């Protein structure tokens, strides 16, 4: 069933964590019974979906570093993907901050997988003299996350633009 988890972005972008199971099943090309057979609760489904997407985002970091013209460009491209992940996950922040202990491993997975990728990209950019070396990856991840809060509530707030300015501001003058 994990190969079907890549259908979530289509459904999750519009409905977030409250997406109807029938919509998720339709996007995955399966019946709702199949969804429930693999994921008995909505929490099981949410955890599986977000773990899958966190893994994809984590795996993108090294690939971007290898493909980009500079480490700063790789960092900027990875952060842009991170922003897309955050702003299209309606309700994710509420789920991660909920009192429901079943979501605790998801928050830990999120940080355990993404902060080291960000740290690697930052270190490469700092080693190349492209960014200041005095920012921690956890600070950057939290800062980007904070800039993305509320992005789904209106058309006048552009989290992507603000994060782009933040990443540009890390760049060392040449």
N, C-alpha and C positions, 0 to 999 in steps of 0.2 A: 504493500500500500504506500510505502514511502515515496515511490516515484510519482504518485499522484499529488503529493504535497505541493508541487510547483504550481498547481492551479490556484492556490490561495491568494496570490497577489491580485488576481482579477476580482475575486469576491471580496477579499479583505479591504481592498482600496475603497470600496463603496460602503460596506457595512461593518468593517472592523471585526472585533471579537464577538459582536452580537449577530454576525451573519447567520441567517437561517441555515440549518443543517441541509435542508433540501437544496438550497442554492450551492452550497459547497459540494454536495453530491453530484448535482447536475454539471458543475464546472469540471469535476473530476471524471465525469462519465460513468458514474456508478450509482447504485441505489442508496437510499438513506439507510437501509438495513446493513449494507456493507460498511458504511461509515460507523454505525453503532457497533458492529461486530469488532472492528479494529480499535475503536475509541469509545468505550462505554459511557464516558461522561464528556461534557463540553470541555471541562478542564483538561482531560486527556488529549483531546483534539487540539486545543490551543497550545498546549505544551509541545506536542509533536510538530505542529506547524511552525511555531516560532523557533524551535530548536533547529529545524531544517533550514530555515532562512538565516539564522545566526551562523550556522555552519557555512552556508554559501557565502555570506559576507566575510567571514574569517578567512576562507580559502581565497577570496578575491585579493586580499592584501599582497601576498607574495607575487601573485600573477601580475598585478598592477605595477609593482616595483620592478619586475623584470621587463615589462613592456613599455613603461613610460619613459619619456625623454629625460626626466630628472626625478630624484626622490621627492621633491616638493610637489611635482605634478602627480606622482603616484599617491601621495598623501591627500592632495586635493580631490583626486578622483575617488579615492576610497571614502573620504569624508562625505562626498556627494552621495555615494551609495548608502552610507550610513544614515544620512539625512532622509533620503528616499524611504529607507526602511522605517525610520521613526515616524515620519509624517503620514505615511500610508497605513499605519497600524492604529486605527482609531480604537481607543480603549485600552491599548497596551499599557500605558502608564498607570491607569487605574488598576488593571489586573496585577501589575508588578508591585504596586503599593498596597494591594488589598491585604486584609488580615487572614486570607485563606492560605494556610501553610502549604497547600499543594503547589502553589506557584513559587515558593521559595527557591527550589532548585532551578527554575527558569531564570530568575534574576541572577543567581550565581553563575549559571552557564553563560548568560549574556555578558557579564563582566569578565569571567574567566577566559572566554574565547576572544572577545573583541578588544579588551584593553591591551593584551600583549601584541596583537596585530598593529594597533595604533602606535604602541611603543616602538615597534620595529620600524615602522614608517617614519616616525619622528626622529629616531636615532639615525636612520640613513640620511634624512634631510639635514640633520644637525652635522653629521660627519662630512657632508658635502658642503657645509658652510651656507646652506640655503635658509635655514630657520634658526631661531634662537634656541639654545639648548636648555633654557631654564623653565620649560613647561613639561609637566608630567602628563603621560597619556591619560591617566584617570581624570586629571583636571580638564583636559581637552574633551574627553568623552562626556563628562558631566556638563561642561559648558555647551557643547553642541546639543546635548539632550535638552537642556534648559531653553535654548533658543528655539527648539522645535515644539515646545509646549504651546498648545493653542493654535497651531498652524492650520488645523482642520476647521476652525470656527469662523473663518472669514476670508474673504478674497483680498483684503488690504494688508494682511500680515504675510510677509514673504520670508519664511524661515530659511529657505535656500539662499536667498540673497544675503541675509545677515551672516550665515555661516560662511559663505564665500568671502565676505569682508573679513571675518575672523581669520580664516586660513591665509588670506592675502596679508593680513597684519602680522602673521608669524614670520613672514619672509624677511630675511636679512637684507639690508641695503647693499648693493654691489658696488 
